[in-house]
Amino acid sequence: MRSPVFSPDGAFVAAGAVQGKIHVWNARTGESVLEIPGAARVYAVAYTPDGATLVTAAEDRVIRSWNAVTGEQIAATATA
């Protein structure tokens, strides 16, 4: 796992994986609550201040935002 990060309220921990997935766990129990399939190795993960969105940076040089509850991709932006 790469770049583990707590949600702003401390309830969840999210991290990227070399397999291109984003994993989210309950911080108290360690139970997996969400697995988001990605496209490339995820190098960085961050929550927005409201905790509603996860933002990832991946090996394919695309920054993606995801709904932190459903895992649905919201947006993707290629970087130079």
N, CA and C of each residue as an Amber inpcrd file, in Angstrom:
protein
   240
   0.8370000  -1.1800000   0.0000000   0.0000000   0.0000000   0.0000000
   0.8820000   1.2430000   0.0000000   0.4010000   2.2430000  -0.6640000
   1.1390000   3.4980000  -0.7660000   0.3240000   4.6550000  -0.2160000
   1.0090000   5.5520000   0.4230000   0.4450000   6.8270000   0.8710000
  -0.8360000   6.6840000   1.6940000  -0.8210000   5.9090000   2.7670000
  -2.0430000   5.8150000   3.5680000  -2.4010000   7.1710000   4.1620000
  -3.6950000   7.4490000   4.1920000  -4.1630000   8.7350000   4.6870000
  -5.4830000   8.5380000   5.4260000  -5.6490000   9.2560000   6.5370000
  -6.8980000   9.2280000   7.2900000  -7.8840000  10.2180000   6.6880000
  -9.1720000   9.8650000   6.7530000 -10.2190000  10.8130000   6.3720000
 -10.1940000  11.9640000   7.3840000 -10.7260000  13.1330000   7.0320000
 -10.6850000  14.2740000   7.9470000 -11.3050000  14.0030000   9.3200000
 -12.3060000  13.1410000   9.3800000 -12.9260000  12.8290000  10.6730000
 -12.2430000  11.6680000  11.3930000 -11.2220000  11.0820000  10.7520000
 -10.4830000   9.9870000  11.3660000 -11.1730000   8.6400000  11.3300000
 -12.3140000   8.5500000  10.6650000 -13.0880000   7.3070000  10.6420000
 -12.5650000   6.2770000   9.6430000 -11.8610000   6.7230000   8.6100000
 -11.4200000   5.8290000   7.5460000  -9.9440000   6.0450000   7.2230000
  -9.3400000   5.0120000   6.6650000  -7.9790000   5.0900000   6.1540000
  -8.0300000   4.6440000   4.6960000  -7.4330000   5.4310000   3.8220000
  -7.3880000   5.0840000   2.3990000  -5.9290000   4.9860000   1.9700000
  -5.6630000   4.1010000   1.0040000  -4.3150000   3.9580000   0.4670000
  -4.3960000   3.4390000  -0.9550000  -3.3950000   3.7860000  -1.7380000
  -3.2900000   3.2910000  -3.0990000  -2.4680000   2.0200000  -3.1170000
  -2.5670000   1.2890000  -4.2100000  -1.8350000   0.0310000  -4.3470000
  -1.1440000  -0.0210000  -5.6950000  -0.0620000  -0.8020000  -5.7570000
   0.6630000  -0.9320000  -7.0160000  -0.1740000  -1.6230000  -8.0860000
  -1.2020000  -2.3540000  -7.6830000  -2.0850000  -2.9980000  -8.6510000
  -3.0760000  -2.0080000  -9.2540000  -3.0070000  -0.7490000  -8.8500000
  -3.9000000   0.2620000  -9.4030000  -5.1960000   0.4260000  -8.6440000
  -5.3110000  -0.1790000  -7.4870000  -6.5390000  -0.0770000  -6.7090000
  -6.3840000   0.9390000  -5.5830000  -7.5170000   1.4360000  -5.1170000
  -7.5670000   2.2760000  -3.9310000  -8.3710000   1.4960000  -2.9030000
  -7.8090000   1.3430000  -1.7140000  -8.4770000   0.6070000  -0.6450000
  -8.8710000   1.5820000   0.4610000 -10.0520000   1.3600000   1.0410000
 -10.5180000   2.1630000   2.1660000 -10.9430000   1.2160000   3.2810000
 -10.4590000   1.4910000   4.4970000 -10.7830000   0.6750000   5.6590000
 -11.4100000   1.5230000   6.7540000 -12.2050000   0.8710000   7.5780000
 -12.6990000   1.4860000   8.8010000 -11.4940000   1.6210000   9.7230000
 -11.1960000   2.8200000  10.1840000  -9.9930000   3.0500000  10.9900000
 -10.0780000   2.3920000  12.3610000 -11.2650000   2.2100000  12.8720000
 -11.4180000   1.6130000  14.2030000 -11.3270000   0.0950000  14.1550000
 -11.9920000  -0.5150000  13.1660000 -12.0810000  -1.9780000  13.1250000
 -11.1000000  -2.6260000  12.1570000 -10.5910000  -1.8530000  11.2060000
  -9.7190000  -2.4130000  10.1740000 -10.4790000  -3.1130000   9.0570000
 -11.7920000  -3.0990000   9.1290000 -12.6220000  -3.7520000   8.1120000
 -12.5520000  -2.9930000   6.7860000 -12.3870000  -3.7150000   5.6900000
 -12.4010000  -3.1150000   4.3670000 -13.8160000  -2.6340000   4.0600000
 -13.9330000  -1.3630000   3.6750000 -15.2580000  -0.8260000   3.3770000
 -15.4290000  -0.4470000   1.9110000 -14.3000000  -0.3230000   1.1880000
 -14.3980000   0.0670000  -0.2170000 -13.1110000  -0.3060000  -0.9300000
 -13.2450000  -0.8400000  -2.1320000 -12.1010000  -1.0990000  -2.9990000
 -12.4450000  -0.5390000  -4.3570000 -11.6460000   0.4260000  -4.8010000
 -11.9000000   1.0910000  -6.0680000 -10.8870000   0.5800000  -7.0870000
 -11.3480000  -0.0180000  -8.1720000 -10.4040000  -0.4670000  -9.1940000
  -9.8610000   0.7440000  -9.9470000  -8.5630000   0.8170000 -10.0650000
  -7.9400000   1.9080000 -10.8080000  -7.3500000   1.3770000 -12.0970000
  -6.6050000   2.2200000 -12.7790000  -6.0380000   1.8260000 -14.0550000
  -4.5290000   1.6550000 -13.9990000  -3.8770000   2.3460000 -13.0850000
  -2.4170000   2.3230000 -13.0130000  -1.9970000   2.3920000 -11.5510000
  -0.7140000   2.1550000 -11.2910000  -0.2070000   2.2290000  -9.9240000
  -0.5630000   3.5640000  -9.2920000  -1.1320000   3.5100000  -8.1120000
  -1.5280000   4.7180000  -7.4010000  -0.3920000   5.1250000  -6.4770000
   0.1200000   6.3350000  -6.6700000   1.2490000   6.8140000  -5.8760000
   0.8470000   7.7280000  -4.7280000  -0.2800000   8.4130000  -4.8480000
  -0.6930000   9.3410000  -3.7950000  -2.2100000   9.3420000  -3.6730000
  -2.6750000   9.4730000  -2.4380000  -4.1050000   9.5230000  -2.1400000
  -4.3310000  10.6540000  -1.1450000  -5.4000000  11.4140000  -1.3350000
  -5.7540000  12.4750000  -0.3950000  -7.2610000  12.5960000  -0.3230000
  -7.7600000  12.9820000   0.8420000  -9.1690000  13.3090000   1.0140000
  -9.3460000  14.8100000   0.8580000 -10.4890000  15.2210000   0.3270000
 -10.8290000  16.6360000   0.3660000 -11.1870000  16.9810000   1.8080000
 -11.1350000  18.2590000   2.1850000 -11.4030000  18.6280000   3.5730000
 -12.7540000  18.1720000   4.1250000 -13.7510000  18.0420000   3.2580000
 -15.0640000  17.5840000   3.7290000 -15.1690000  16.0630000   3.7990000
 -14.1450000  15.3490000   3.3180000 -14.1350000  13.8910000   3.3720000
 -15.0050000  13.2090000   2.3410000 -15.6350000  13.9640000   1.4710000
 -16.5630000  13.3890000   0.4950000 -15.8690000  12.8390000  -0.7430000
 -14.6450000  13.2840000  -0.9980000 -13.9510000  12.9260000  -2.2230000
 -12.5310000  12.4620000  -1.9250000 -12.1110000  11.4220000  -2.6350000
 -10.7190000  10.9840000  -2.6230000 -10.0870000  11.4590000  -3.9200000
  -8.8510000  11.9270000  -3.8490000  -8.1200000  12.3500000  -5.0280000
  -6.8710000  11.4790000  -5.1190000  -6.5960000  10.9390000  -6.3100000
  -5.4440000  10.0580000  -6.4790000  -4.5590000  10.5360000  -7.6260000
  -3.2710000  10.2370000  -7.4870000  -2.3000000  10.4660000  -8.5610000
  -1.6950000   9.1150000  -8.8820000  -1.6250000   8.7920000 -10.1710000
  -1.1990000   7.4590000 -10.5760000  -0.0480000   7.5140000 -11.5840000
   0.5210000   6.3420000 -11.8050000   1.6490000   6.1880000 -12.7090000
   1.3320000   6.6530000 -14.1260000   0.0820000   6.5670000 -14.5270000
  -0.3010000   6.9870000 -15.8800000  -0.4060000   8.5060000 -16.0190000
  -0.0100000   9.2340000 -14.9530000   0.0130000  10.6990000 -14.9260000
  -1.3800000  11.3020000 -15.0200000  -2.3530000  10.5930000 -14.4620000
  -3.7270000  11.0850000 -14.4210000  -4.1160000  11.2960000 -12.9650000
  -4.6670000  12.4730000 -12.6940000  -5.2100000  12.7740000 -11.3740000
  -6.7050000  12.5160000 -11.4500000  -7.1800000  11.6570000 -10.5420000
  -8.5990000  11.2940000 -10.5480000  -9.2370000  11.6660000  -9.2170000
 -10.5050000  12.0090000  -9.2690000 -11.2680000  12.2050000  -8.0400000
 -12.3890000  11.1780000  -8.0170000 -12.6600000  10.6920000  -6.7980000
 -13.5990000   9.5930000  -6.5880000 -14.5650000   9.9490000  -5.4610000
 -15.7940000   9.5160000  -5.5790000 -16.7290000   9.6320000  -4.4680000
 -16.2150000   8.7180000  -3.3600000 -15.9660000   9.2470000  -2.1770000
 -15.3570000   8.4790000  -1.0840000 -16.2980000   7.4470000  -0.4780000
 -17.5780000   7.5260000  -0.7760000 -18.5500000   6.5580000  -0.2420000
 -18.8450000   5.4550000  -1.2480000 -19.0840000   5.8470000  -2.5010000
 -19.4900000   4.8720000  -3.5250000 -18.3210000   4.3450000  -4.3570000
 -17.2230000   5.0970000  -4.4240000 -16.1020000   4.7220000  -5.2660000
 -16.2780000   5.1290000  -6.7160000 -17.3440000   5.8210000  -7.0360000
 -17.5910000   6.2580000  -8.4040000 -16.5950000   7.3510000  -8.7940000
 -16.0100000   7.2100000 -10.0000000 -15.0920000   8.2460000 -10.4760000
 -15.8560000   9.5010000 -10.8140000 -15.3660000  10.6300000 -10.3240000
 -16.0160000  11.9160000 -10.5550000 -15.3590000  12.6520000 -11.7130000
 -14.0220000  12.6340000 -11.7300000 -13.2950000  13.3680000 -12.7740000
 -11.9090000  12.7550000 -12.9510000 -11.2920000  13.0550000 -14.1140000
  -9.9280000  12.6240000 -14.4020000  -9.2650000  13.7040000 -15.2400000
  -8.0330000  14.0320000 -14.8720000  -7.2810000  15.0560000 -15.5900000
  -5.8830000  14.5570000 -15.8530000  -5.4940000  14.5150000 -17.1100000
  -4.1340000  14.1090000 -17.4740000  -3.1840000  15.2540000 -17.1820000
  -2.0010000  14.9180000 -16.6800000  -0.9920000  15.9370000 -16.4140000
   0.0910000  15.8740000 -17.4870000   0.8110000  16.9370000 -17.6060000
   1.8760000  17.0130000 -18.6260000   3.0970000  16.2420000 -18.2250000
